[in-house]
Amino acid sequence: MKKSDLSCPVCHAGYRRIELTSRPGIKGEYRCLMCDVVLETFDGSTNVAIRLTVQPEKTFETPIKPV
Ligand SMILES: [Zn+2]
C-alpha cells in the first residue's frame, strides 16, 4: 500500500491518495470535487483511492463588502 498526498493545482484542495498495488482497480479518472479539474487518470493496473482532506478557502465566494 502506498500513501501520498496531492493537491489540486487549480483550487489547492488537499487530497490523500492511497494506492493498493496488490489489486487491480478501475480505469478512469479522478476529478477535483471542488473545481472538477482532472487530478489523476487511472489505467486500472492498481487500485487507487483518493479522499478530500483539505477544503480550499473559498475566498472567491466571500467578497468583502463595504458597510
Ligand atoms: Zn480543484
PDB file of the backbone (N, CA, C, O) and the ligand in Angstrom, with CONECT records:
HET     ZN  A 101       1
ATOM      1  N   MET A   1       0.845  -1.199   0.000  1.00  0.00           N
ATOM      2  CA  MET A   1       0.000   0.000   0.000  1.00  0.00           C
ATOM      3  C   MET A   1       0.878   1.246   0.000  1.00  0.00           C
ATOM      4  O   MET A   1       1.784   1.385   0.822  1.00  0.00           O
ATOM      5  N   LYS A   2       0.601   2.128  -0.915  1.00  0.00           N
ATOM      6  CA  LYS A   2       1.373   3.367  -0.994  1.00  0.00           C
ATOM      7  C   LYS A   2       0.469   4.542  -0.646  1.00  0.00           C
ATOM      8  O   LYS A   2      -0.634   4.671  -1.177  1.00  0.00           O
ATOM      9  N   LYS A   3       0.947   5.393   0.247  1.00  0.00           N
ATOM     10  CA  LYS A   3       0.178   6.570   0.625  1.00  0.00           C
ATOM     11  C   LYS A   3       0.919   7.826   0.197  1.00  0.00           C
ATOM     12  O   LYS A   3       2.140   7.917   0.321  1.00  0.00           O
ATOM     13  N   SER A   4       0.177   8.770  -0.296  1.00  0.00           N
ATOM     14  CA  SER A   4       0.806  10.043  -0.611  1.00  0.00           C
ATOM     15  C   SER A   4      -0.254  11.128  -0.567  1.00  0.00           C
ATOM     16  O   SER A   4      -1.452  10.850  -0.501  1.00  0.00           O
ATOM     17  N   ASP A   5       0.201  12.341  -0.605  1.00  0.00           N
ATOM     18  CA  ASP A   5      -0.722  13.468  -0.617  1.00  0.00           C
ATOM     19  C   ASP A   5      -0.602  14.193  -1.935  1.00  0.00           C
ATOM     20  O   ASP A   5       0.472  14.267  -2.532  1.00  0.00           O
ATOM     21  N   LEU A   6      -1.717  14.721  -2.373  1.00  0.00           N
ATOM     22  CA  LEU A   6      -1.660  15.546  -3.564  1.00  0.00           C
ATOM     23  C   LEU A   6      -2.603  16.725  -3.374  1.00  0.00           C
ATOM     24  O   LEU A   6      -3.511  16.696  -2.543  1.00  0.00           O
ATOM     25  N   SER A   7      -2.366  17.736  -4.151  1.00  0.00           N
ATOM     26  CA  SER A   7      -3.252  18.887  -4.053  1.00  0.00           C
ATOM     27  C   SER A   7      -3.644  19.344  -5.439  1.00  0.00           C
ATOM     28  O   SER A   7      -2.906  19.190  -6.412  1.00  0.00           O
ATOM     29  N   CYS A   8      -4.823  19.907  -5.488  1.00  0.00           N
ATOM     30  CA  CYS A   8      -5.342  20.385  -6.757  1.00  0.00           C
ATOM     31  C   CYS A   8      -4.533  21.605  -7.207  1.00  0.00           C
ATOM     32  O   CYS A   8      -4.351  22.544  -6.433  1.00  0.00           O
ATOM     33  N   PRO A   9      -4.048  21.598  -8.445  1.00  0.00           N
ATOM     34  CA  PRO A   9      -3.257  22.731  -8.921  1.00  0.00           C
ATOM     35  C   PRO A   9      -4.101  23.978  -9.157  1.00  0.00           C
ATOM     36  O   PRO A   9      -3.566  25.080  -9.276  1.00  0.00           O
ATOM     37  N   VAL A  10      -5.410  23.804  -9.225  1.00  0.00           N
ATOM     38  CA  VAL A  10      -6.283  24.932  -9.546  1.00  0.00           C
ATOM     39  C   VAL A  10      -6.838  25.595  -8.285  1.00  0.00           C
ATOM     40  O   VAL A  10      -6.688  26.803  -8.101  1.00  0.00           O
ATOM     41  N   CYS A  11      -7.485  24.799  -7.409  1.00  0.00           N
ATOM     42  CA  CYS A  11      -8.132  25.390  -6.234  1.00  0.00           C
ATOM     43  C   CYS A  11      -7.392  25.074  -4.934  1.00  0.00           C
ATOM     44  O   CYS A  11      -7.781  25.553  -3.869  1.00  0.00           O
ATOM     45  N   HIS A  12      -6.314  24.259  -5.017  1.00  0.00           N
ATOM     46  CA  HIS A  12      -5.450  23.938  -3.875  1.00  0.00           C
ATOM     47  C   HIS A  12      -6.151  23.128  -2.790  1.00  0.00           C
ATOM     48  O   HIS A  12      -5.744  23.168  -1.629  1.00  0.00           O
ATOM     49  N   ALA A  13      -7.183  22.406  -3.149  1.00  0.00           N
ATOM     50  CA  ALA A  13      -7.762  21.446  -2.208  1.00  0.00           C
ATOM     51  C   ALA A  13      -6.743  20.332  -1.980  1.00  0.00           C
ATOM     52  O   ALA A  13      -6.007  19.957  -2.893  1.00  0.00           O
ATOM     53  N   GLY A  14      -6.705  19.807  -0.752  1.00  0.00           N
ATOM     54  CA  GLY A  14      -5.742  18.755  -0.437  1.00  0.00           C
ATOM     55  C   GLY A  14      -6.400  17.385  -0.472  1.00  0.00           C
ATOM     56  O   GLY A  14      -7.534  17.215  -0.026  1.00  0.00           O
ATOM     57  N   TYR A  15      -5.674  16.411  -1.008  1.00  0.00           N
ATOM     58  CA  TYR A  15      -6.205  15.055  -1.115  1.00  0.00           C
ATOM     59  C   TYR A  15      -5.207  14.045  -0.572  1.00  0.00           C
ATOM     60  O   TYR A  15      -3.992  14.217  -0.673  1.00  0.00           O
ATOM     61  N   ARG A  16      -5.759  12.986   0.007  1.00  0.00           N
ATOM     62  CA  ARG A  16      -4.947  11.851   0.405  1.00  0.00           C
ATOM     63  C   ARG A  16      -5.145  10.762  -0.625  1.00  0.00           C
ATOM     64  O   ARG A  16      -6.272  10.407  -0.969  1.00  0.00           O
ATOM     65  N   ARG A  17      -4.035  10.238  -1.114  1.00  0.00           N
ATOM     66  CA  ARG A  17      -4.081   9.234  -2.164  1.00  0.00           C
ATOM     67  C   ARG A  17      -3.551   7.922  -1.604  1.00  0.00           C
ATOM     68  O   ARG A  17      -2.440   7.871  -1.076  1.00  0.00           O
ATOM     69  N   ILE A  18      -4.338   6.871  -1.717  1.00  0.00           N
ATOM     70  CA  ILE A  18      -3.926   5.553  -1.237  1.00  0.00           C
ATOM     71  C   ILE A  18      -3.981   4.577  -2.402  1.00  0.00           C
ATOM     72  O   ILE A  18      -5.019   4.401  -3.040  1.00  0.00           O
ATOM     73  N   GLU A  19      -2.856   3.955  -2.662  1.00  0.00           N
ATOM     74  CA  GLU A  19      -2.771   3.038  -3.796  1.00  0.00           C
ATOM     75  C   GLU A  19      -2.534   1.625  -3.301  1.00  0.00           C
ATOM     76  O   GLU A  19      -1.569   1.352  -2.587  1.00  0.00           O
ATOM     77  N   LEU A  20      -3.426   0.733  -3.691  1.00  0.00           N
ATOM     78  CA  LEU A  20      -3.273  -0.678  -3.352  1.00  0.00           C
ATOM     79  C   LEU A  20      -2.694  -1.377  -4.575  1.00  0.00           C
ATOM     80  O   LEU A  20      -3.404  -1.705  -5.525  1.00  0.00           O
ATOM     81  N   THR A  21      -1.383  -1.594  -4.522  1.00  0.00           N
ATOM     82  CA  THR A  21      -0.712  -2.143  -5.698  1.00  0.00           C
ATOM     83  C   THR A  21      -0.998  -3.631  -5.900  1.00  0.00           C
ATOM     84  O   THR A  21      -0.734  -4.188  -6.966  1.00  0.00           O
ATOM     85  N   SER A  22      -1.543  -4.265  -4.855  1.00  0.00           N
ATOM     86  CA  SER A  22      -1.741  -5.713  -4.934  1.00  0.00           C
ATOM     87  C   SER A  22      -3.032  -6.101  -5.652  1.00  0.00           C
ATOM     88  O   SER A  22      -3.246  -7.267  -5.981  1.00  0.00           O
ATOM     89  N   ARG A  23      -3.883  -5.110  -5.888  1.00  0.00           N
ATOM     90  CA  ARG A  23      -5.109  -5.488  -6.579  1.00  0.00           C
ATOM     91  C   ARG A  23      -5.450  -4.521  -7.717  1.00  0.00           C
ATOM     92  O   ARG A  23      -5.102  -3.341  -7.678  1.00  0.00           O
ATOM     93  N   PRO A  24      -6.129  -5.045  -8.713  1.00  0.00           N
ATOM     94  CA  PRO A  24      -6.477  -4.204  -9.851  1.00  0.00           C
ATOM     95  C   PRO A  24      -7.573  -3.207  -9.503  1.00  0.00           C
ATOM     96  O   PRO A  24      -8.393  -3.453  -8.618  1.00  0.00           O
ATOM     97  N   GLY A  25      -7.578  -2.106 -10.190  1.00  0.00           N
ATOM     98  CA  GLY A  25      -8.583  -1.084  -9.936  1.00  0.00           C
ATOM     99  C   GLY A  25      -9.479  -0.871 -11.135  1.00  0.00           C
ATOM    100  O   GLY A  25      -9.626  -1.745 -11.990  1.00  0.00           O
ATOM    101  N   ILE A  26     -10.064   0.289 -11.181  1.00  0.00           N
ATOM    102  CA  ILE A  26     -10.988   0.622 -12.255  1.00  0.00           C
ATOM    103  C   ILE A  26     -10.361   1.705 -13.129  1.00  0.00           C
ATOM    104  O   ILE A  26      -9.811   2.692 -12.642  1.00  0.00           O
ATOM    105  N   LYS A  27     -10.463   1.486 -14.410  1.00  0.00           N
ATOM    106  CA  LYS A  27      -9.973   2.502 -15.330  1.00  0.00           C
ATOM    107  C   LYS A  27     -10.833   3.746 -15.252  1.00  0.00           C
ATOM    108  O   LYS A  27     -12.057   3.662 -15.159  1.00  0.00           O
ATOM    109  N   GLY A  28     -10.193   4.889 -15.290  1.00  0.00           N
ATOM    110  CA  GLY A  28     -11.000   6.101 -15.265  1.00  0.00           C
ATOM    111  C   GLY A  28     -10.174   7.285 -14.832  1.00  0.00           C
ATOM    112  O   GLY A  28      -8.956   7.320 -15.011  1.00  0.00           O
ATOM    113  N   GLU A  29     -10.851   8.245 -14.265  1.00  0.00           N
ATOM    114  CA  GLU A  29     -10.145   9.435 -13.839  1.00  0.00           C
ATOM    115  C   GLU A  29     -10.782   9.975 -12.563  1.00  0.00           C
ATOM    116  O   GLU A  29     -11.955   9.731 -12.278  1.00  0.00           O
ATOM    117  N   TYR A  30      -9.982  10.710 -11.810  1.00  0.00           N
ATOM    118  CA  TYR A  30     -10.497  11.328 -10.596  1.00  0.00           C
ATOM    119  C   TYR A  30     -10.486  12.833 -10.786  1.00  0.00           C
ATOM    120  O   TYR A  30      -9.469  13.432 -11.135  1.00  0.00           O
ATOM    121  N   ARG A  31     -11.648  13.424 -10.546  1.00  0.00           N
ATOM    122  CA  ARG A  31     -11.746  14.871 -10.705  1.00  0.00           C
ATOM    123  C   ARG A  31     -11.844  15.549  -9.357  1.00  0.00           C
ATOM    124  O   ARG A  31     -12.399  14.992  -8.410  1.00  0.00           O
ATOM    125  N   CYS A  32     -11.312  16.730  -9.273  1.00  0.00           N
ATOM    126  CA  CYS A  32     -11.398  17.525  -8.064  1.00  0.00           C
ATOM    127  C   CYS A  32     -12.866  17.775  -7.712  1.00  0.00           C
ATOM    128  O   CYS A  32     -13.670  18.160  -8.561  1.00  0.00           O
ATOM    129  N   LEU A  33     -13.194  17.543  -6.429  1.00  0.00           N
ATOM    130  CA  LEU A  33     -14.581  17.714  -6.004  1.00  0.00           C
ATOM    131  C   LEU A  33     -14.993  19.180  -5.998  1.00  0.00           C
ATOM    132  O   LEU A  33     -16.182  19.498  -6.040  1.00  0.00           O
ATOM    133  N   MET A  34     -14.023  20.054  -5.946  1.00  0.00           N
ATOM    134  CA  MET A  34     -14.300  21.476  -5.835  1.00  0.00           C
ATOM    135  C   MET A  34     -14.413  22.167  -7.195  1.00  0.00           C
ATOM    136  O   MET A  34     -15.324  22.961  -7.429  1.00  0.00           O
ATOM    137  N   CYS A  35     -13.479  21.851  -8.077  1.00  0.00           N
ATOM    138  CA  CYS A  35     -13.437  22.604  -9.336  1.00  0.00           C
ATOM    139  C   CYS A  35     -13.501  21.713 -10.565  1.00  0.00           C
ATOM    140  O   CYS A  35     -13.464  22.216 -11.687  1.00  0.00           O
ATOM    141  N   ASP A  36     -13.596  20.393 -10.379  1.00  0.00           N
ATOM    142  CA  ASP A  36     -13.846  19.464 -11.477  1.00  0.00           C
ATOM    143  C   ASP A  36     -12.672  19.293 -12.439  1.00  0.00           C
ATOM    144  O   ASP A  36     -12.846  18.752 -13.532  1.00  0.00           O
ATOM    145  N   VAL A  37     -11.494  19.741 -12.052  1.00  0.00           N
ATOM    146  CA  VAL A  37     -10.335  19.512 -12.903  1.00  0.00           C
ATOM    147  C   VAL A  37      -9.868  18.064 -12.691  1.00  0.00           C
ATOM    148  O   VAL A  37      -9.997  17.529 -11.590  1.00  0.00           O
ATOM    149  N   VAL A  38      -9.333  17.437 -13.726  1.00  0.00           N
ATOM    150  CA  VAL A  38      -8.862  16.056 -13.600  1.00  0.00           C
ATOM    151  C   VAL A  38      -7.546  16.042 -12.821  1.00  0.00           C
ATOM    152  O   VAL A  38      -6.554  16.638 -13.240  1.00  0.00           O
ATOM    153  N   LEU A  39      -7.559  15.350 -11.683  1.00  0.00           N
ATOM    154  CA  LEU A  39      -6.358  15.273 -10.846  1.00  0.00           C
ATOM    155  C   LEU A  39      -5.483  14.101 -11.244  1.00  0.00           C
ATOM    156  O   LEU A  39      -4.255  14.188 -11.218  1.00  0.00           O
ATOM    157  N   GLU A  40      -6.129  13.002 -11.612  1.00  0.00           N
ATOM    158  CA  GLU A  40      -5.350  11.830 -11.980  1.00  0.00           C
ATOM    159  C   GLU A  40      -6.175  10.919 -12.873  1.00  0.00           C
ATOM    160  O   GLU A  40      -7.393  10.819 -12.724  1.00  0.00           O
ATOM    161  N   THR A  41      -5.505  10.261 -13.794  1.00  0.00           N
ATOM    162  CA  THR A  41      -6.172   9.241 -14.596  1.00  0.00           C
ATOM    163  C   THR A  41      -5.612   7.880 -14.196  1.00  0.00           C
ATOM    164  O   THR A  41      -4.413   7.728 -13.965  1.00  0.00           O
ATOM    165  N   PHE A  42      -6.498   6.900 -14.120  1.00  0.00           N
ATOM    166  CA  PHE A  42      -6.103   5.556 -13.699  1.00  0.00           C
ATOM    167  C   PHE A  42      -6.092   4.636 -14.909  1.00  0.00           C
ATOM    168  O   PHE A  42      -6.967   4.714 -15.772  1.00  0.00           O
ATOM    169  N   ASP A  43      -5.094   3.766 -14.963  1.00  0.00           N
ATOM    170  CA  ASP A  43      -5.063   2.798 -16.057  1.00  0.00           C
ATOM    171  C   ASP A  43      -5.627   1.436 -15.638  1.00  0.00           C
ATOM    172  O   ASP A  43      -5.701   0.511 -16.446  1.00  0.00           O
ATOM    173  N   GLY A  44      -6.026   1.326 -14.360  1.00  0.00           N
ATOM    174  CA  GLY A  44      -6.663   0.095 -13.905  1.00  0.00           C
ATOM    175  C   GLY A  44      -5.695  -0.968 -13.416  1.00  0.00           C
ATOM    176  O   GLY A  44      -6.120  -2.044 -12.995  1.00  0.00           O
ATOM    177  N   SER A  45      -4.388  -0.679 -13.466  1.00  0.00           N
ATOM    178  CA  SER A  45      -3.412  -1.698 -13.043  1.00  0.00           C
ATOM    179  C   SER A  45      -3.314  -1.787 -11.522  1.00  0.00           C
ATOM    180  O   SER A  45      -2.939  -2.830 -10.985  1.00  0.00           O
ATOM    181  N   THR A  46      -3.649  -0.697 -10.823  1.00  0.00           N
ATOM    182  CA  THR A  46      -3.664  -0.713  -9.365  1.00  0.00           C
ATOM    183  C   THR A  46      -4.952  -0.066  -8.873  1.00  0.00           C
ATOM    184  O   THR A  46      -5.628   0.653  -9.608  1.00  0.00           O
ATOM    185  N   ASN A  47      -5.273  -0.338  -7.618  1.00  0.00           N
ATOM    186  CA  ASN A  47      -6.485   0.223  -7.029  1.00  0.00           C
ATOM    187  C   ASN A  47      -6.133   1.504  -6.279  1.00  0.00           C
ATOM    188  O   ASN A  47      -5.437   1.472  -5.264  1.00  0.00           O
ATOM    189  N   VAL A  48      -6.615   2.617  -6.785  1.00  0.00           N
ATOM    190  CA  VAL A  48      -6.272   3.903  -6.191  1.00  0.00           C
ATOM    191  C   VAL A  48      -7.518   4.529  -5.580  1.00  0.00           C
ATOM    192  O   VAL A  48      -8.561   4.641  -6.225  1.00  0.00           O
ATOM    193  N   ALA A  49      -7.383   4.936  -4.314  1.00  0.00           N
ATOM    194  CA  ALA A  49      -8.469   5.650  -3.650  1.00  0.00           C
ATOM    195  C   ALA A  49      -7.981   7.040  -3.295  1.00  0.00           C
ATOM    196  O   ALA A  49      -6.888   7.208  -2.754  1.00  0.00           O
ATOM    197  N   ILE A  50      -8.794   8.029  -3.602  1.00  0.00           N
ATOM    198  CA  ILE A  50      -8.419   9.409  -3.297  1.00  0.00           C
ATOM    199  C   ILE A  50      -9.531  10.032  -2.465  1.00  0.00           C
ATOM    200  O   ILE A  50     -10.712   9.942  -2.802  1.00  0.00           O
ATOM    201  N   ARG A  51      -9.121  10.672  -1.361  1.00  0.00           N
ATOM    202  CA  ARG A  51     -10.107  11.304  -0.489  1.00  0.00           C
ATOM    203  C   ARG A  51      -9.742  12.760  -0.258  1.00  0.00           C
ATOM    204  O   ARG A  51      -8.574  13.112  -0.095  1.00  0.00           O
ATOM    205  N   LEU A  52     -10.756  13.585  -0.249  1.00  0.00           N
ATOM    206  CA  LEU A  52     -10.541  15.005   0.035  1.00  0.00           C
ATOM    207  C   LEU A  52     -10.192  15.178   1.510  1.00  0.00           C
ATOM    208  O   LEU A  52     -10.903  14.673   2.379  1.00  0.00           O
ATOM    209  N   THR A  53      -9.113  15.881   1.794  1.00  0.00           N
ATOM    210  CA  THR A  53      -8.717  16.100   3.181  1.00  0.00           C
ATOM    211  C   THR A  53      -8.760  17.572   3.573  1.00  0.00           C
ATOM    212  O   THR A  53      -9.081  17.908   4.713  1.00  0.00           O
ATOM    213  N   VAL A  54      -8.439  18.438   2.637  1.00  0.00           N
ATOM    214  CA  VAL A  54      -8.410  19.865   2.951  1.00  0.00           C
ATOM    215  C   VAL A  54      -9.239  20.625   1.929  1.00  0.00           C
ATOM    216  O   VAL A  54      -8.954  20.610   0.732  1.00  0.00           O
ATOM    217  N   GLN A  55     -10.261  21.283   2.428  1.00  0.00           N
ATOM    218  CA  GLN A  55     -11.060  22.073   1.508  1.00  0.00           C
ATOM    219  C   GLN A  55     -10.368  23.417   1.275  1.00  0.00           C
ATOM    220  O   GLN A  55      -9.802  23.997   2.202  1.00  0.00           O
ATOM    221  N   PRO A  56     -10.414  23.901   0.050  1.00  0.00           N
ATOM    222  CA  PRO A  56      -9.780  25.182  -0.240  1.00  0.00           C
ATOM    223  C   PRO A  56     -10.551  26.329   0.395  1.00  0.00           C
ATOM    224  O   PRO A  56     -11.746  26.223   0.673  1.00  0.00           O
ATOM    225  N   GLU A  57      -9.856  27.400   0.612  1.00  0.00           N
ATOM    226  CA  GLU A  57     -10.529  28.592   1.132  1.00  0.00           C
ATOM    227  C   GLU A  57     -11.353  29.190   0.005  1.00  0.00           C
ATOM    228  O   GLU A  57     -10.875  29.433  -1.103  1.00  0.00           O
ATOM    229  N   LYS A  58     -12.596  29.413   0.340  1.00  0.00           N
ATOM    230  CA  LYS A  58     -13.479  29.918  -0.709  1.00  0.00           C
ATOM    231  C   LYS A  58     -13.498  31.444  -0.712  1.00  0.00           C
ATOM    232  O   LYS A  58     -14.534  32.072  -0.496  1.00  0.00           O
ATOM    233  N   THR A  59     -12.365  32.002  -0.954  1.00  0.00           N
ATOM    234  CA  THR A  59     -12.268  33.469  -0.899  1.00  0.00           C
ATOM    235  C   THR A  59     -13.096  34.125  -1.991  1.00  0.00           C
ATOM    236  O   THR A  59     -13.586  35.244  -1.845  1.00  0.00           O
ATOM    237  N   PHE A  60     -13.236  33.393  -3.092  1.00  0.00           N
ATOM    238  CA  PHE A  60     -13.974  33.990  -4.204  1.00  0.00           C
ATOM    239  C   PHE A  60     -15.474  34.046  -3.943  1.00  0.00           C
ATOM    240  O   PHE A  60     -16.212  34.727  -4.656  1.00  0.00           O
ATOM    241  N   GLU A  61     -15.927  33.312  -2.897  1.00  0.00           N
ATOM    242  CA  GLU A  61     -17.362  33.316  -2.605  1.00  0.00           C
ATOM    243  C   GLU A  61     -17.713  34.268  -1.470  1.00  0.00           C
ATOM    244  O   GLU A  61     -18.885  34.459  -1.148  1.00  0.00           O
ATOM    245  N   THR A  62     -16.694  34.859  -0.871  1.00  0.00           N
ATOM    246  CA  THR A  62     -16.963  35.798   0.211  1.00  0.00           C
ATOM    247  C   THR A  62     -16.339  37.154  -0.088  1.00  0.00           C
ATOM    248  O   THR A  62     -15.348  37.535   0.534  1.00  0.00           O
ATOM    249  N   PRO A  63     -16.901  37.860  -1.010  1.00  0.00           N
ATOM    250  CA  PRO A  63     -16.362  39.172  -1.343  1.00  0.00           C
ATOM    251  C   PRO A  63     -16.517  40.140  -0.163  1.00  0.00           C
ATOM    252  O   PRO A  63     -17.497  40.099   0.580  1.00  0.00           O
ATOM    253  N   ILE A  64     -15.558  40.970  -0.030  1.00  0.00           N
ATOM    254  CA  ILE A  64     -15.615  41.956   1.052  1.00  0.00           C
ATOM    255  C   ILE A  64     -16.506  43.121   0.631  1.00  0.00           C
ATOM    256  O   ILE A  64     -16.260  43.810  -0.359  1.00  0.00           O
ATOM    257  N   LYS A  65     -17.543  43.302   1.425  1.00  0.00           N
ATOM    258  CA  LYS A  65     -18.482  44.370   1.094  1.00  0.00           C
ATOM    259  C   LYS A  65     -18.293  45.539   2.075  1.00  0.00           C
ATOM    260  O   LYS A  65     -18.261  45.338   3.289  1.00  0.00           O
ATOM    261  N   PRO A  66     -18.174  46.711   1.557  1.00  0.00           N
ATOM    262  CA  PRO A  66     -18.089  47.869   2.455  1.00  0.00           C
ATOM    263  C   PRO A  66     -19.425  48.097   3.162  1.00  0.00           C
ATOM    264  O   PRO A  66     -20.483  48.021   2.537  1.00  0.00           O
ATOM    265  N   VAL A  67     -19.374  48.370   4.437  1.00  0.00           N
ATOM    266  CA  VAL A  67     -20.615  48.557   5.206  1.00  0.00           C
ATOM    267  C   VAL A  67     -21.076  49.996   5.095  1.00  0.00           C
ATOM    268  O   VAL A  67     -22.102  50.362   5.669  1.00  0.00           O
TER     269      VAL A  67
HETATM  270 ZN    ZN A 101      -9.670  21.822  -7.565  1.00  0.00          ZN2+
END
